[in-house]
Amino acid sequence: MQELLKTIVAGLVENPDAIEITEDAPNEEGVIVFHLHVAPEDTGRVIGKQGRIAKAIRVIMRAGAAKSNEKIAVEID
């Protein structure tokens, strides 16, 4: 799932080398949280106007996780 997230975000940012993704262990509800870090100048590109791009990224990630019976959350830091 990290590779899917990295592939999506790499197409949006100007500096794909600055992408860092960390993964937390599943919490008590079984949700795995991915923390996405990008270069400060690319943060706006990943979030988008009114958070639309961030919401779309989260929807795609949840759909991919549902295929393998996982629960995922994406946080943009």
Number of C-alpha atoms within 10 A of each C-alpha: 13 13 9 13 17 15 12 14 21 17 11 14 19 14 13 16 10 14 15 13 18 11 14 10 10 13 9 7 7 11 14 18 17 19 15 20 17 23 15 10 11 18 16 15 17 24 16 13 10 8 12 12 17 19 15 13 18 17 15 14 20 18 15 16 16 12 9 8 10 14 18 20 15 20 13 13 10
